[in-house]
Amino acid sequence: MQGAVDTPDGAVAPTQVTSFRTRVARKSAAYVALTKPRVIELLLVTTAPVMVLAAHGIPNLWLVLTTLVGGTLSASSANAFNCYIDRDIDRVMKRTQKRPLVTGALKDGEALAFAWITGAISIAWLWFFTTPLASILSAAAIAFYVVVYTLILKRRTPQNIVWGGAAGCMPVLIGWAAVTGSLSWAPVILFGIVFLWTPPHYWPLSMRYKDDYASVNVPMLAVVKGRTTVGLQVVLYAWATVACSLLLIPVAGMGVLFAVVAVLAGAWFLLESHRLYSTAIRAGEAKPMRVFHASITYLTLVFLAVGLDPLLHLPIPF
């Protein structure tokens, strides 16, 4: 008696087709997970608005698309290298146990090849479709994140996030360079916003997963100094971030929309930061993830305002 999957000679059984498609889908999902898409999404949020500001209006949409594609490939490469290098501690930490190199969805060699290929493509892509400066900045971002942060700083110093976060600031420079082919003080201020924002964004997350980092001897600030110090540092860096954002008003000639958003969103970010510190020093139940999520919303609002402000042309009346 023939089974349900028997087919004429040379034909492919439906179950074989389904099985192949399932394997492809799972492998594709694993490669996507390797790139840390949530991180990439945040990086892209800071790129497109900067291009609008650099162009003083709507930039060439093809240029925006190619820059975002190149930036996605660049970030994917850096994140894949990070997953490959950190695969030993990812297997121990609870927070990272669903990453593809931990679950076995991808082999080590596959991840490493993916990292090299996407990195090379991103550099070439930005060189040919945007500007050489944008391409060079992309290469520098990958190198900095992989070598300086992942290989040198992450497992050696609690300041890892402070200096390693510089790689996450590069998309604003890449976006500006893609439009203008050069850099000026405005993108430097934008770089500073993201640079100062990174510690109060990431340190609350490290508070939440303090035991995870301690289990693999990664000296995050929460592991080395405790939550009171983390809370204070979050407050200080949050103030510095908001102050830096306001510098963009005179430097880039920002208008009413940006000023209002920077002040109101900044006040909310500061409120959440102070609340975390207050809870930390009183030995109460700290809720660091509130600051973590607030920081994401803050950065998103500020950079949306960066992109919309030049389109509205509402100058500050003084």
C-alpha positions in Angstrom: 0.0 0.0 0.0 1.5 3.3 -1.0 1.9 6.1 1.5 0.3 9.5 1.2 3.7 11.1 0.2 4.3 8.8 -2.8 4.7 10.8 -6.0 5.4 10.0 -9.7 9.0 9.4 -10.7 11.0 12.7 -10.6 8.4 14.6 -8.6 9.0 16.2 -5.2 6.8 15.1 -2.4 4.7 18.0 -0.8 6.1 17.1 2.6 9.7 17.5 1.3 8.8 20.9 -0.1 7.2 21.9 3.2 10.2 20.6 5.1 12.6 22.6 2.9 10.6 25.8 3.3 10.5 25.3 7.0 14.2 24.9 7.2 14.8 28.0 5.1 12.3 30.0 7.2 14.0 29.0 10.4 17.5 29.7 9.1 16.4 33.1 7.8 14.8 33.9 11.2 18.1 32.9 12.9 20.1 35.2 10.7 17.7 38.1 11.4 18.0 37.4 15.2 21.8 37.5 14.8 21.6 41.1 13.7 19.7 42.2 16.8 16.9 43.9 14.9 15.6 46.0 17.8 19.0 47.6 18.1 19.1 48.3 14.3 15.6 49.8 14.4 16.8 52.4 17.0 19.9 53.2 15.0 17.8 53.9 11.9 15.5 56.1 13.8 18.5 58.4 14.4 19.7 58.3 10.7 16.8 59.4 8.6 15.9 62.6 10.6 19.5 63.7 10.5 19.5 63.4 6.7 16.5 65.8 6.6 18.3 68.3 8.8 21.4 68.0 6.7 19.4 68.7 3.5 17.3 71.4 5.1 14.3 69.7 3.7 13.4 66.4 2.1 16.6 64.7 0.8 16.7 62.6 -2.3 14.6 59.5 -1.3 16.9 57.1 -3.2 19.8 58.5 -1.1 17.8 57.9 2.1 16.9 54.4 1.1 20.5 53.4 0.1 21.8 55.0 3.3 19.4 53.1 5.5 20.2 49.8 3.6 23.9 50.4 4.1 23.4 51.3 7.7 21.4 48.2 8.3 24.1 46.0 6.8 26.7 47.8 8.8 24.9 47.3 12.1 24.0 43.7 11.2 27.7 43.0 10.7 28.8 44.6 14.0 26.0 42.8 15.9 26.8 39.4 14.3 30.5 39.8 15.2 29.4 40.6 18.7 27.2 37.5 18.9 30.1 35.4 17.6 32.7 36.8 20.1 30.3 36.7 23.1 28.9 33.2 22.3 30.6 31.8 25.4 29.0 34.1 27.9 25.7 34.2 25.9 25.4 30.5 26.7 25.5 31.2 30.4 23.4 34.3 30.7 19.6 33.8 30.9 18.9 37.0 28.9 20.8 35.7 25.8 19.9 32.1 25.8 17.6 32.4 22.8 20.3 33.8 20.5 20.9 31.7 17.4 24.5 30.6 18.4 23.2 29.5 21.8 20.2 27.5 20.5 22.2 26.0 17.7 20.0 27.5 15.0 23.3 28.8 13.4 26.8 27.3 13.5 29.7 29.5 14.6 31.2 29.5 11.1 27.9 30.6 9.5 27.6 33.6 11.9 31.2 34.6 11.3 30.8 34.4 7.5 27.6 36.4 7.7 29.4 39.1 9.8 32.3 39.5 7.3 30.0 39.4 4.2 27.5 42.0 5.5 30.3 44.2 6.7 32.1 44.2 3.3 28.9 44.7 1.4 27.9 47.7 3.7 31.2 49.5 3.1 31.1 49.0 -0.6 27.4 49.8 -0.8 27.8 53.1 1.0 30.9 54.0 -1.0 29.2 53.6 -4.4 25.7 54.8 -3.5 26.3 57.5 -1.0 29.7 59.1 -0.3 33.2 57.8 0.5 33.0 59.5 3.9 29.9 57.7 4.8 31.5 54.4 3.8 34.6 55.2 5.9 32.5 56.1 8.9 30.6 52.8 8.5 33.9 50.8 8.5 35.0 52.7 11.6 31.8 52.0 13.4 32.1 48.2 12.8 35.7 48.2 13.8 35.1 50.3 17.0 32.2 48.1 18.1 33.9 44.8 17.5 37.5 45.6 18.6 37.3 48.5 21.1 34.0 47.6 22.8 33.5 43.8 22.4 37.1 42.6 22.5 38.8 45.2 24.7 36.4 47.1 26.9 33.3 44.9 27.6 35.0 42.4 29.9 37.6 44.7 31.4 36.0 47.9 32.7 32.7 49.2 34.0 33.2 52.1 31.6 32.6 49.7 28.7 29.2 51.2 27.8 30.4 54.8 28.0 33.2 54.5 25.4 31.8 51.5 23.6 28.6 53.4 23.0 30.5 55.6 20.5 29.8 53.0 17.8 26.1 53.5 18.3 26.5 57.2 17.6 28.0 56.7 14.2 24.7 56.5 12.2 24.1 60.2 12.8 27.5 61.0 11.3 26.9 58.5 8.4 23.5 60.1 7.6 24.9 63.6 7.6 27.9 62.5 5.5 25.7 60.7 3.0 23.9 64.0 2.3 26.7 66.5 2.5 29.9 64.5 2.0 31.3 66.3 5.0 30.9 66.9 8.7 30.2 70.1 10.8 29.3 71.1 14.3 25.6 70.1 14.0 26.3 66.3 13.5 28.9 66.5 16.3 26.2 67.7 18.7 23.9 65.0 17.4 26.7 62.5 18.0 27.0 63.9 21.5 23.3 63.4 22.2 23.5 59.7 21.4 26.8 59.3 23.2 25.6 60.8 26.4 22.3 59.0 26.1 23.8 55.6 25.9 24.8 55.1 29.6 21.5 56.1 31.1 19.8 53.9 28.5 21.9 50.8 29.0 22.8 51.0 32.7 19.2 50.4 33.9 19.1 47.3 31.7 22.3 46.1 33.4 20.7 46.7 36.8 17.8 44.5 35.7 20.2 41.7 34.6 22.9 42.3 37.2 23.1 38.7 38.3 23.5 37.6 34.6 26.5 39.9 34.1 28.0 38.9 37.4 27.7 35.2 36.5 30.0 35.7 33.5 32.3 38.2 35.2 31.4 41.1 32.9 32.0 44.2 35.1 29.0 46.3 34.4 28.6 49.3 36.7 25.7 47.6 38.5 27.9 44.6 39.3 30.9 46.6 40.4 29.4 49.5 42.2 25.8 48.7 43.0 22.5 50.3 42.2 23.0 53.6 44.1 26.0 54.5 42.0 24.1 53.4 38.9 21.2 55.6 39.8 23.4 58.6 40.4 25.3 58.1 37.1 22.0 57.7 35.2 20.8 61.0 36.6 24.1 62.8 35.7 24.2 61.4 32.2 20.5 62.1 31.6 21.1 65.8 32.5 24.1 65.9 30.2 22.0 64.4 27.4 19.2 66.9 27.7 21.7 69.8 27.9 23.5 68.6 24.8 20.2 68.3 22.9 19.5 72.0 23.7 22.8 73.0 22.2 21.4 72.0 18.8 19.1 75.0 18.9 21.8 77.6 18.4 24.2 75.4 16.5 21.7 74.1 13.9 19.2 76.9 14.0 16.4 74.6 15.3 12.9 76.0 15.7 9.9 75.9 18.0 9.0 72.3 17.4 12.4 70.9 18.3 12.8 73.2 21.3 9.4 72.2 22.8 10.0 68.4 22.2 13.5 68.6 23.6 12.4 70.3 26.7 9.3 68.3 27.4 10.7 64.9 26.5 13.9 65.8 28.3 11.9 66.7 31.5 10.1 63.3 31.4 13.4 61.5 30.9 14.9 63.4 33.8 11.9 62.6 36.0 12.2 58.9 35.4 16.0 59.0 36.0 15.5 60.9 39.3 12.8 58.5 40.3 15.2 55.5 39.8 17.9 57.2 41.9 15.4 58.1 44.7 14.3 54.5 44.9 17.8 53.2 44.8 19.0 55.3 47.8 15.9 54.5 49.8 16.4 50.7 49.4 13.0 50.4 47.8 12.0 48.3 44.9 13.8 49.8 41.9 12.2 49.6 38.5 15.1 50.2 36.1 13.2 49.1 33.1 11.0 52.2 33.3 14.1 54.3 32.6 15.2 51.9 29.9 11.9 52.2 28.0 11.6 56.0 28.7 15.1 56.5 27.3 14.0 54.8 24.0 10.9 57.0 23.8 12.9 60.1 24.6 15.5 59.5 21.8 12.8 58.6 19.3 10.9 61.8 20.0 14.0 64.0 19.9 15.1 62.7 16.6 11.7 62.8 15.1 11.7 66.5 16.0 15.1 66.8 14.4 13.6 65.6 11.1 10.3 67.5 11.3 11.6 70.8 12.5 13.3 71.8 9.2 10.1 71.0 7.3 7.8 73.3 9.5 10.1 76.4 9.5 8.8 77.7 12.8 11.7 79.9 14.2 11.9 80.6 17.9 10.6 84.2 18.3 13.6 85.6 20.2 
